[in-house]
Amino acid sequence: MPRVHRDRARPILVNNWEATYFNFTAEKIEKIAEAGAEPGIELFVLDDGWFGRRDSDNTLLGDWVEDRRKLPSGLRDLAERITRRGLKFGLWFEPEMISPDSYLYRAHPDWCLHVAGRRRTEARWQLVLIFRVRRFGIICTIPLPEFSRMFLSLTSSGI
């Protein structure tokens, strides 16, 4: 972890997962944030279910498009409503995983970690998403958690 973040005090946060799971609206989320602000919560994190049509944990992971059924005015509106209450706004996502039942997987099944000609290994209805990057003239296939660490170290060092 970069020193600038390692040495900083972490905000006290609340997220909506246990309160709502996949069943929420912008109004319900705002009420949770409002209740959290009273005792001094500093950060609200919108958890799983904000994207695609993700109403259960076995579909659409990887389709990072806001769900306008749940958030008719969008993420920006919800974030502004929460920050007006004095909280910072955070957003949960799982960039290293993908659901076989997702638009991203159907468009790019080769983007998940697998061995050609063999059955793909799922855990919790998910596959590991990989990322291909050209670095030093070489194309590397990197599982996204490793890519994320590399990306964060490059961007936080100013490169």
C-alpha positions in Angstrom: 0.0 0.0 0.0 1.4 3.4 -0.9 2.7 5.3 2.2 0.3 8.2 1.6 -2.7 5.9 2.2 -1.0 3.6 4.7 -0.3 6.4 7.2 -3.7 8.1 6.9 -6.5 7.4 9.3 -9.3 5.3 7.8 -12.8 6.8 7.7 -15.5 5.2 9.7 -17.9 3.7 7.2 -21.2 2.0 6.7 -22.4 0.1 3.6 -25.8 -1.1 2.7 -25.1 -4.8 2.1 -26.5 -6.4 5.3 -29.4 -3.9 5.3 -30.5 -4.4 1.7 -28.5 -7.1 -0.1 -29.7 -6.6 -3.7 -33.1 -5.1 -2.8 -32.7 -1.3 -2.6 -33.7 2.0 -4.1 -32.0 5.4 -4.0 -34.4 6.5 -1.2 -33.6 3.5 0.9 -29.9 4.1 0.5 -30.2 7.7 1.4 -32.1 6.8 4.6 -29.3 4.4 5.6 -26.7 7.2 4.9 -28.8 9.7 6.9 -29.0 7.3 9.9 -25.3 6.7 9.7 -24.4 10.4 9.6 -26.0 11.0 13.0 -23.5 9.0 15.1 -20.6 10.3 13.0 -20.1 7.8 10.1 -17.8 9.5 7.6 -18.1 7.3 4.5 -21.1 5.5 2.9 -20.2 2.7 0.5 -22.9 1.5 -2.0 -22.4 -2.2 -2.1 -23.2 -4.9 -4.7 -26.4 -4.6 -6.8 -25.9 -1.1 -8.2 -24.9 -2.3 -11.7 -26.5 -4.2 -14.6 -29.6 -6.0 -13.5 -27.9 -7.7 -10.6 -30.6 -8.9 -8.3 -28.7 -12.1 -7.2 -25.1 -13.1 -6.8 -25.1 -15.5 -9.8 -25.6 -13.0 -12.6 -24.1 -9.9 -14.3 -20.9 -9.5 -12.2 -18.6 -7.5 -14.6 -21.4 -5.5 -16.2 -20.4 -2.2 -14.6 -23.3 -0.1 -15.8 -25.6 1.6 -13.3 -29.0 0.0 -12.8 -31.5 2.7 -13.5 -34.3 0.5 -12.1 -32.8 1.0 -8.7 -31.1 4.3 -9.3 -33.4 6.2 -11.7 -31.4 9.4 -11.5 -28.1 7.5 -11.6 -25.0 7.1 -9.4 -24.0 10.8 -9.6 -27.3 11.9 -8.2 -27.1 9.4 -5.3 -23.5 10.4 -4.5 -24.5 14.0 -4.4 -27.4 13.3 -2.1 -25.2 11.4 0.3 -22.3 14.0 0.2 -24.9 16.7 1.0 -25.4 14.9 4.2 -21.7 15.3 5.1 -20.5 11.8 4.2 -18.1 10.8 1.5 -19.4 8.4 -1.1 -17.8 5.1 -2.0 -18.7 2.4 -4.5 -18.1 -1.3 -4.2 -17.1 -3.3 -7.2 -15.1 -6.5 -7.8 -12.9 -5.9 -10.8 -11.2 -9.2 -10.7 -14.3 -11.4 -11.1 -16.9 -12.0 -13.8 -20.1 -14.0 -14.0 -20.6 -16.4 -16.8 -24.1 -15.0 -17.0 -23.0 -11.4 -18.0 -22.8 -9.4 -21.1 -19.1 -9.0 -20.6 -18.5 -12.7 -20.5 -20.7 -13.5 -23.4 -18.8 -10.9 -25.5 -15.3 -11.9 -24.2 -15.3 -15.4 -22.8 -11.5 -15.5 -23.4 -11.0 -12.7 -20.8 -11.4 -15.2 -17.9 -8.6 -17.2 -16.5 -8.8 -20.7 -18.1 -6.9 -23.4 -19.8 -8.0 -23.9 -23.5 -10.0 -27.1 -24.0 -10.8 -27.6 -20.3 -13.8 -26.8 -18.2 -13.7 -23.4 -16.6 -13.5 -23.4 -12.8 -16.2 -21.4 -11.1 -16.5 -20.4 -7.4 -19.6 -18.7 -6.2 -20.9 -18.5 -9.8 -17.8 -16.5 -10.7 -14.7 -16.8 -12.8 -11.4 -14.8 -12.4 -11.2 -12.0 -15.0 -7.8 -11.4 -16.6 -6.3 -8.3 -18.2 -3.9 -8.2 -21.0 -1.3 -5.4 -20.9 1.6 -4.5 -23.1 4.6 -3.7 -20.9 8.2 -3.3 -22.0 7.2 -4.5 -25.5 5.7 -7.8 -24.1 2.1 -8.7 -24.0 1.3 -10.2 -20.5 -1.9 -11.8 -19.3 -2.3 -10.8 -15.7 -5.1 -11.7 -13.3 -6.8 -8.4 -12.4 -5.9 -8.4 -8.7 -2.2 -8.3 -9.8 -2.9 -5.8 -12.5 -4.8 -3.6 -10.0 -1.8 -3.6 -7.6 0.5 -2.8 -10.5 -1.8 0.0 -11.7 -2.2 1.5 -8.3 1.6 1.5 -7.7 2.2 3.1 -11.0 -0.5 5.8 -10.6 0.3 6.6 -7.0 4.0 7.1 -7.8 3.0 9.7 -10.4 3.9 7.6 -13.5 
